[in-house]
């Protein structure tokens, strides 16, 4: 997690919402982190409700204690609900209510995960399970610091439309260009 470069996290939310043609959108964000993805999601007046599912209670506590950069904005947002839980486990299970947009900003990449609980999500069966949570025309967006052709192939097996976008920025800490990857799927 870093607050130095947030363009790709913001682009993940903005692009996924732009891809959906509806209003009163119900959005699930897997991973709170420092709040940039969810904050950008809440910038759209087409979003009616955002639920963040965060695995670590410590990260939720950072928000409650005002320790993340966007704490005040997020704490004052009535459309936001933060739930402690496993976003991957939730998407593997049966859907409660259908969602319009699902944003996953948890792992480093589909191939470099923070834990084994997310491994199945990046496969065809895992994506089929996640797709059941989407309403008609719903959009899945996944953030990654690396490209993954295997994940892209799995998305193509499950969804009608798949777009992969890169976000390149100059990282002044290491004085080089870096690229994050955004995977979007619909249908």
N, C-alpha and C positions, 0 to 999 in steps of 0.2 A: 504494500500500500504506500502510495506517495501522493503528496499534494503539489508536487513540483510540475508534473505533466499530467493533465487531466483531459486533454482533447479527445482521446479515444473513448474514454468512459462517457463523456458527454455525447459524442457522436453515436455511440451505441444506442442511447436512449432516444435521441432526436431522430435518427434515421428510422428506427423501428416504429416510432409513433407516426412519422410521415408516411410510412408504408401502409399504415392502416387507414382506411377511408371513413371509419365511423367516429361517433362522438360518445361521450360518457364512457370512456375507455376504462376497463378494469385491468390493472397492471400488477404483475408479480415480479419482484426483483429478487433474485437469488444472490444474497451477499450485500451487506451494508457497507463494509469497508469504511472509507472516509466520507461516504455520502454523495460523491459526485454524480454517480449514475442516477440515483433516486432524485437528487436535486434537479437534474436536467429533466427528468421525467415530469416532475411537478411544475416545470415552466410552461407546459402545454395546458391551455384552458380546455382542451378536449379530454383531459384525463380526469375521471370522476373519483377514482380510488387507487391507491398504491399500497400494496402490502409488501414489505420487505421481510424475507425469511433469512435470518442470520443464525448460523450454527453456534457461534461463540457468545455466551452471555457477557463476556468481558467487553466485546465490541459494542453490544447494546448499552452497556454501562457507560462506555465512553460518550455515547450520544446523550444519555440521561445526565451525565455530569458536565456536559458542555465541552468535552475535550477534543472533538473533531471540528475541523474548520467551519463546517456549515451547521453546527448544532442548533444555533438560534433559529435559523430559517426552518430547519426540519422540525424542531420542537413546536413551532407555531403553525404547522401545516395541518389543518383538520382532515385533509384527504389521506393522510399517511397513517398506516398501522405498521408497527414493527413487531414481529413474532420471532421468538427463539425457536429454532428448529432446523431440520435438514431439508433444504430446498430440493435436493436430488431425491431424497426419500419421498417427499411429497409428490413430485412429478412422476415417480415410479408407481404410485398408488392410484386408486380410482379418483376421478375428479369430483370435487364437491360442487363448486360453481365454475362455469366456464370463464376463461380469461381471454382478453383481447390481445394482450401483449405479455410475453414472458421474456425477461432479460436475465441472463446468467453472467455474473461478473464475480466469479469465485476463484477458479483455478488459474494457474499461470497460463496453461494452454490445454487443449484436449489430450495432448500427449504427456504433459507434465502437470499432474494433478497434486493437490494439497493432501488428498487422502484417498483411500480406496473406495469410499462410499460413492464417489462420483464416476467411477470407471464405466459402469453400465450405461450411464446417461449418454455417453459419446458414441454409442453403438446404435445400429439400426433398431434393435428391440427397445432400447432406452428412449430413443427419439420417437418411436411409435407410441410408447406410453406417455411421453410428454405431450405429444400432439393431441392426445385425447382431452387434454386440459384446455385446448384452444377453441374458441368459438369460430364460426365460419369467417374466413378472412383473417384469422388471427396470425400474429407474427411472433416468431421466436428469434431472439437476438442473443449472440454469445460473444463475449470478449475474450481475446487471447493475445499473448505477447508473441506468438509464433504462428505461422501458417501451418495448416494440417490438411493435407490432401485426403488422408484417410477419413477424417471427420467430415470434410466436404463431400466425399463420396457417400457417406452414410446419410447426410442431409438430403442429397439428391435421390437416394433410395426411398425416402419417406415423404418429402415435400415436393410440390409442383414447381415452386419458384425458389431458387437459392441464389443469393448474392454474397460475394465475399469482397470486402472492402479493406483497403489498407489505410492507416493513418500514420504518416511519417512526421517526425519532429527531430529537432536537433537537441540532443541531450548535452547540456553544457557541463555536467559533472564528469562525463567521460569524453567530451569533445568529439562526438560522432553522431551520425544519423541513426535513429532507431525507428522501427516500424512495429506497430501493433496491428492486429488483424481482427476484423469484425465479421462474424458469420450471421447472415439473416436468412430466414426461411419462412415461407408462407404457403398455405394451401394444403 
